[in-house]
Amino acid sequence: MESAACPARAAASVDLRWLLSVAAGGLFALLLLLATSPFPLPSSSSRLFLSPASRPTSSSPRPLPPLFVESTLSRPAPPAASLPPRFAYLISGSAGDAGMMRRCLLALYHPRNRYILHLDAEAPDADRAGLAAFVAAHPVLSAAGNVRVIEKANLVTYRGPTMVTTTLHAAAAFLWGEGRCRGADWDWFINLSASDYPLVTQDDLMHVFSKLPRDLNFIDHTSNISWKAFARAMPVIIDPALYMKTKGDLFWVPERRSLPTAFKLFTGSAWMVLSRPFVEYLIWGWDNLPRTVLMYYANFISSPEGYFHTVACNADAFRNTTVNSDLHFISWDNPPMQHPHHLTLADWDRMLASGAPFARKFPRDDPVLDRIDADVLGRRPSDATVAPGGWCAAGAGEGGGSGRGADPCAAVGDDAALLRPGPGAERLQRLVTSLLSEENFRPRQCVVEEEEGN
């Protein structure tokens, strides 16, 4: 009896398990159907993901939400706002650059902009502390609260990928804000060094850029990497600043690598003016290209002169937004050497004639900086006053601020968005008009040049 009952109980057990499996599968299929249905559910929480519960006003089918994240994140830029654009500046330096960084900040200052100052880990902590104390004690800078000094500095190796990671660090900080998940509003990101200096006022820059589409990216670039293919792309280097606490030189791996085929290499200037949509793409990289290219450039010599350019020109959404210029006046040897010439008063006429809004490299406290302060920016060079503009409470933008009276820009006026552009705006407008002309804009945009021998 016992032996005859066992198979029956076993069969019943199998039938029960089979029925439970079928029931579970059916329930899962029902839930999946409800979750993917285009019709609204009565639950209020469903409206976070599906279409609103109200009926459409027409008989045409209601569009479904986008299935892929790219459809949302790569949406077209909104139309230009009526207010002038804002700029997010990264000013970088190393040991001995604190004074020049402070001067550059004052020359670039506007209360509607955002600023991050980064003295790398080679600079003593006292320099960073002094810079932070200067910002905190300055009546205008502290009141606006738009200047941040990076306290936990990055170790940066010249020509190494840590220069790129520091730029991305600042970009992420501008996007993230101070731990609130949303950074302040800004339209373009500009990276400068402590040896850069403006050749226009911020009113000039905002005035000209207010007329531009806010998705433009000013990146000097070319696909003709010529000698850099053998000297920079094929060698494999390691940046010790990625894993060491003390600064050291790049070291070379004996093996060489071939050029990539998954993307086309571009090279150019390390100084750029990048749109906010492109910066968001670099940080979030929803199609993974920015991360893939970053991994490649981790072993590339002088990666700041290639990473951003290669991403922009290989990304379908951004290659047509590039303007082939770094908006800098730089004096090079011919052919160019590793470093540009130091600019002096002898370069004055050429600097202004270029129409560029920025120039580099300047020796520390060279007399040419005093002349830029006095003749271009209307700023008193020997003290802690900022360059005047329409935002100043005393209306200093009309008469300049180079006199010895009270500081006309000791406080922000009622309308910080008020602009009083001067001659610098006319020079910059001529340059931008030329860059965006029919013969210069599209024909010089991410052009893939034929390699020699093809």
C-alpha angles and dihedrals in degrees: 000000000000093000092049093050095052096067090048093052090045092052091049090050091051091048091051093050090048092051092048090050092051091047093049091048092050093049091050091050090050092051091047091050092051093047094053097039114120090217120092122253123221092245113102092218091063090069089071089072109019136054119289117276094239117103119255115255094227135047093243117109115270113247114248123232113268113275095209129055091227090069090063103035097046095048117141117277114263118252116278113278123237092242119081115266123264125227129214110210127199110194112189131192146153139214111337095015100100094098094048090045091054091049092047091051093053091048091051099040125131124154093230094055129080126231136194120187118201122187105182124236092267088071114084118256088243090066092054092045091050091049092050091048091051091053092046093050097045108100096217099038094047094045093053093043092205100123122085127186115207104236098184097057125204122235105240128195117204110248090008132117091254086079087061094045091051090053091049089047091058092044091053091048091053090050096043100043121204097326094304097109092239125073125211120280114275135149109203134030117216124189118203137164128228088257092060123093135185123252093193135043121255088248088058092049095046092046094055096040092049087073095052132087106260095228095068117120119203104210124152103221148157136176091215096096092162110167091011090072091068098030101041114010101045099044117081116223134182122216108215090201088074092071110006130082095216128061120256141161124272113266127211131232113222094228121079129211135218124248115273121261098189090073139009119252120235128183137189144116122351090220117085148162106220129189120238093244090056092046090052089051091051092052100039099028097189093187093042096237094118092053094045092051091044090056089052094049092050086086098036124109113240092005093174086070093058116020101076093038093051093049094048095048095045096047113090092210095055112028090088092052096063123112111197100233138084092210090233134123106222126168112218136179116247107268092026119251125209094275131034124236120275109252120236139167088284088070095052100106094044092048094055094040090056092066089216116149093217138036138190156230108027125174114239111283094345115175089246088069090055090053092049089051093050103036103030110023101029089226130142103239100200100062142040099275119130124232107274126242143157090288093068115112092227095049093246093162091082100053105023127244103247096106124101098243128100116318106267090201099052088118139024116256128229093273113042089177093062110118129202104183119193139187091307090067091056092051092047092046091056091051094047092046089054093047092051095043121121093256097046110033111056098021091058097041115117091320113186104218122205114255118240113271096029 
